[in-house]
């Protein structure tokens, strides 16, 4: 009897020495979660073809509710509800950015969703721009916040005319097919002496590592998140892209949230 053996190469370093962590992700979707034995990166495999280009995936308005609707689950909240529920996190993030302003006047948020962060940032920055590929979110933020919301992929922005003092990406980098290329691209869009602030989920979340919480693990890995960074692999990505970066874990959710998963 013969069979087929599949070799899985790390999308970062190319090593074929990987460890299988899981074979299913949120909503019981069949997808490998693998960890590279060489560079420690955790990633989904395979990546769906349309996810290789963010615009092809996120400009389809139905992506937010797939596969929820096919599974008979309720659709995600409406834009106004999402805007309200994320204001607390937006304020925490803005509080982290403001001490580093130093006269900075222009801010770009990549992946603004319903606009919670930019709604607060525009009170402190004379010029606020957002990038959002989901047309529903883009239109909502444009209308409610009266700011320029670009539905343009990051790679199509022109550094000759589009440069900023502060660039923010909150839980976006893990969605992109080539985050290392993205980090290099961001340096072209940032003014000299500017600030880049990025936040991603932490694969070393205590519910995964210390408490080995199986229900949380089944929830944690999801189709839109192609990569799962640790402080080490995130720092490695910044260094490879030429950034002098500081990586600091932050506590996003409360103790009650942790107890709810127990």
C-alpha positions as CSV (number, residue, x, y, z in Angstrom):
1,X,0.0,0.0,0.0
2,X,1.3,3.4,-0.9
3,X,0.4,6.9,0.4
4,X,1.3,10.5,-0.1
5,X,3.5,12.3,2.4
6,X,3.2,16.1,2.6
7,X,6.2,18.3,3.4
8,X,5.3,21.5,5.2
9,X,7.8,24.3,5.0
10,X,7.8,27.2,7.4
11,X,6.6,30.3,5.6
12,X,9.3,32.3,7.4
13,X,12.5,30.4,7.4
14,X,11.7,27.6,5.0
15,X,12.6,24.8,7.4
16,X,10.6,21.6,6.9
17,X,11.1,20.5,10.5
18,X,7.7,21.5,12.0
19,X,5.6,20.1,14.8
20,X,1.8,19.6,14.5
21,X,0.0,21.4,17.3
22,X,-3.6,20.9,16.2
23,X,-5.6,19.6,13.2
24,X,-8.7,21.8,13.7
25,X,-9.3,25.4,14.5
26,X,-12.3,27.6,15.6
27,X,-15.7,26.3,14.3
28,X,-14.1,22.9,13.9
29,X,-12.5,23.9,10.5
30,X,-9.9,21.4,9.3
31,X,-6.6,23.2,9.3
32,X,-3.2,22.4,10.7
33,X,-1.6,24.5,13.4
34,X,2.1,24.0,13.1
35,X,5.2,25.2,14.9
36,X,8.6,25.6,13.2
37,X,11.3,23.7,15.0
38,X,13.9,26.1,13.6
39,X,12.5,29.6,14.2
40,X,9.6,28.8,16.6
41,X,7.0,30.5,14.5
42,X,3.4,29.1,14.9
43,X,1.3,29.2,11.7
44,X,-1.8,27.8,10.0
45,X,-1.3,25.4,7.1
46,X,-2.4,25.5,4.4
47,X,-3.3,29.1,3.8
48,X,-6.3,29.5,1.6
49,X,-5.4,31.0,-1.8
50,X,-7.5,34.2,-1.4
51,X,-5.7,34.9,1.9
52,X,-2.4,35.3,0.1
53,X,-3.6,38.8,-0.8
54,X,-5.5,40.6,1.9
55,X,-7.7,42.6,-0.4
56,X,-9.1,39.4,-2.0
57,X,-10.1,38.1,1.4
58,X,-11.3,41.2,3.4
59,X,-13.0,43.1,0.6
60,X,-15.6,40.4,0.5
61,X,-18.2,41.7,2.8
62,X,-19.4,38.3,3.9
63,X,-16.0,37.2,5.3
64,X,-16.8,38.3,8.8
65,X,-19.7,35.8,9.1
66,X,-18.2,32.9,7.3
67,X,-18.4,30.1,8.4
68,X,-20.8,31.3,11.1
69,X,-23.8,31.4,8.8
70,X,-23.1,28.1,7.2
71,X,-23.0,26.6,10.7
72,X,-26.3,28.1,11.7
73,X,-24.7,30.6,14.1
74,X,-25.8,34.2,14.6
75,X,-23.9,36.8,12.6
76,X,-21.4,39.1,14.3
77,X,-22.5,42.3,15.9
78,X,-23.4,45.4,13.9
79,X,-20.8,48.1,13.3
80,X,-22.2,50.4,16.0
81,X,-22.1,47.6,18.6
82,X,-18.5,46.7,17.6
83,X,-17.5,50.4,17.9
84,X,-18.9,50.7,21.4
85,X,-17.5,47.4,22.7
86,X,-14.0,48.2,21.5
87,X,-13.7,51.8,23.0
88,X,-12.1,50.5,26.2
89,X,-9.4,48.7,24.4
90,X,-9.0,51.7,22.1
91,X,-8.4,54.0,25.0
92,X,-5.8,51.7,26.5
93,X,-3.9,51.7,23.2
94,X,-4.1,55.4,22.8
95,X,-2.8,55.9,26.4
96,X,0.2,53.9,25.3
97,X,0.8,56.0,22.2
98,X,0.3,59.5,23.6
99,X,3.4,59.7,25.7
100,X,5.5,59.2,22.6
101,X,3.9,61.9,20.5
102,X,6.7,64.5,20.7
103,X,5.0,66.9,18.3
104,X,3.8,64.2,16.0
105,X,0.8,65.5,14.0
106,X,-0.3,62.7,11.6
107,X,-1.5,59.2,12.4
108,X,-2.4,56.3,10.3
109,X,-4.3,53.3,11.6
110,X,-4.1,50.2,9.5
111,X,-7.2,48.0,9.9
112,X,-9.5,50.4,11.7
113,X,-12.5,48.1,11.9
114,X,-15.5,50.2,13.1
115,X,-13.3,53.2,14.1
116,X,-13.1,53.0,17.9
117,X,-9.4,53.9,18.0
118,X,-9.5,56.7,15.4
119,X,-12.5,58.2,17.1
120,X,-10.3,58.9,20.2
121,X,-7.0,59.6,18.3
122,X,-8.5,62.4,16.2
123,X,-8.9,64.4,19.4
124,X,-5.1,64.5,19.8
125,X,-3.8,64.4,16.2
126,X,-4.5,67.1,13.7
127,X,-4.4,64.6,10.8
128,X,-5.9,61.0,11.2
129,X,-6.2,58.6,8.3
130,X,-7.3,54.9,8.3
131,X,-6.9,51.9,6.1
132,X,-9.8,49.4,6.1
133,X,-10.3,46.8,3.4
134,X,-13.8,45.7,4.6
135,X,-16.1,48.1,2.7
136,X,-18.8,48.0,5.4
137,X,-16.4,49.0,8.1
138,X,-14.7,51.5,5.9
139,X,-18.0,53.3,5.0
140,X,-19.2,53.2,8.6
141,X,-16.0,54.8,9.9
142,X,-15.8,57.3,7.1
143,X,-19.4,58.5,7.8
144,X,-19.3,58.5,11.6
145,X,-15.8,59.8,12.2
146,X,-15.5,62.2,9.2
147,X,-12.0,61.1,8.4
148,X,-10.2,59.7,5.3
149,X,-10.6,55.9,5.2
150,X,-8.6,54.3,2.4
151,X,-9.8,50.9,1.0
152,X,-6.3,50.4,-0.4
153,X,-4.0,47.5,0.3
154,X,-0.9,48.6,2.2
155,X,1.4,47.7,-0.6
156,X,-0.4,50.2,-2.9
157,X,0.2,53.3,-0.6
158,X,2.7,55.7,-2.1
159,X,5.5,56.7,0.3
160,X,6.2,59.7,-1.9
161,X,2.9,61.3,-0.9
162,X,1.6,59.2,2.0
163,X,4.0,59.3,5.0
164,X,2.9,59.6,8.7
165,X,4.3,60.4,12.1
166,X,2.6,57.6,13.9
167,X,1.4,54.3,12.4
168,X,-0.8,51.8,14.4
169,X,-1.8,48.3,13.7
170,X,-4.0,46.6,16.4
171,X,-4.4,42.9,15.8
172,X,-3.7,43.1,12.1
173,X,-0.2,41.8,11.5
174,X,-1.3,38.2,12.2
175,X,-3.9,38.4,9.4
176,X,-1.3,39.2,6.6
177,X,0.3,36.6,4.4
178,X,3.8,38.1,4.6
179,X,4.1,40.1,7.9
180,X,7.9,40.4,7.4
181,X,7.4,42.2,4.1
182,X,4.7,44.4,5.7
183,X,7.1,45.5,8.5
184,X,9.6,46.5,5.9
185,X,7.0,48.4,3.9
186,X,5.9,50.3,7.0
187,X,9.3,51.8,7.4
188,X,8.8,53.5,4.0
189,X,5.6,55.1,5.2
190,X,6.9,56.4,8.5
191,X,8.4,59.9,8.8
192,X,11.9,60.1,10.3
193,X,11.7,59.9,14.1
194,X,8.1,58.5,13.8
195,X,6.5,55.8,16.0
196,X,5.2,52.4,14.9
197,X,2.8,50.7,17.4
198,X,1.7,47.1,16.8
199,X,-0.3,44.7,18.9
200,X,-0.9,41.0,18.2
201,X,-2.3,38.1,20.1
202,X,0.3,36.3,22.3
203,X,0.8,32.6,21.7
204,X,2.2,32.4,25.2
205,X,-1.2,33.3,26.7
206,X,-1.3,31.6,30.2
207,X,-4.6,29.8,29.2
208,X,-2.6,28.0,26.5
209,X,0.7,27.5,28.3
210,X,0.2,27.4,32.0
211,X,-3.3,26.2,32.3
212,X,-3.5,24.1,29.1
213,X,-7.2,25.1,28.7
214,X,-8.6,22.9,25.9
215,X,-11.8,24.9,25.2
216,X,-9.8,28.1,24.9
217,X,-7.3,26.4,22.6
218,X,-10.1,25.3,20.3
219,X,-11.4,28.9,20.3
220,X,-8.0,30.7,20.0
221,X,-6.8,29.4,16.6
222,X,-8.9,30.9,13.8
223,X,-9.0,31.1,10.0
224,X,-8.2,34.8,9.6
225,X,-5.2,34.5,11.9
226,X,-2.4,33.1,9.8
227,X,0.4,33.5,12.3
228,X,0.7,33.3,16.1
229,X,3.5,35.3,17.5
230,X,5.4,35.0,20.8
231,X,7.4,37.9,22.2
232,X,10.5,36.1,20.7
233,X,9.1,35.5,17.2
234,X,7.7,39.1,17.0
235,X,11.0,40.6,18.1
236,X,12.7,38.4,15.5
237,X,10.3,39.7,12.8
238,X,11.0,43.4,13.7
239,X,14.8,42.8,13.8
240,X,14.7,41.1,10.4
241,X,12.9,44.0,9.0
242,X,15.4,46.5,10.3
243,X,13.4,47.9,13.2
244,X,14.8,48.8,16.7
245,X,11.8,47.6,18.5
246,X,10.7,47.0,22.1
247,X,8.3,44.1,22.6
248,X,6.3,44.2,25.8
249,X,3.4,41.8,26.8
250,X,0.2,43.5,27.8
251,X,-2.8,42.2,29.8
252,X,-5.9,42.8,27.6
253,X,-8.5,40.7,29.4
254,X,-9.5,40.6,33.0
255,X,-9.0,37.8,35.6
256,X,-12.7,37.2,35.3
257,X,-12.2,36.3,31.6
258,X,-9.6,33.7,32.6
259,X,-11.8,32.2,35.2
260,X,-14.6,32.0,32.7
261,X,-12.6,29.6,30.6
262,X,-11.6,27.4,33.6
